[in-house]
Amino acid sequence: MIPLEIKGAVAGALSSVLILAVTLTAGGFYRTHVEGETEAGKALPATENATARGRSFFSKLCALPRSGRGRGRGRPQSSEATN
């Protein structure tokens, strides 16, 4: 009789392989569908636009000033520590 742990490991590995195969197959179908709607080698304009907007939003978000963040929490500021 095979121990329960080995059965669980085999079932987990098989389900991982199955999920990976289904994901790659679905991606292939999607890619074929998208390429059929547009000319070969040409991306969708809406997709490019959404990607560009997302990147600019992310860069703006990362460029926000960080002053004042976290005040009132944690260790006191250097001027407060001397009092």
ABEGO torsion letter per residue (X at the ends): XBBAAAAAAAAAAAAAAAAAAAAAAAAAAAAAAAAAABBBGBBBAAAAAAAAAAAAAAAAAAABBABGBGBGBEBBBAAAAAX
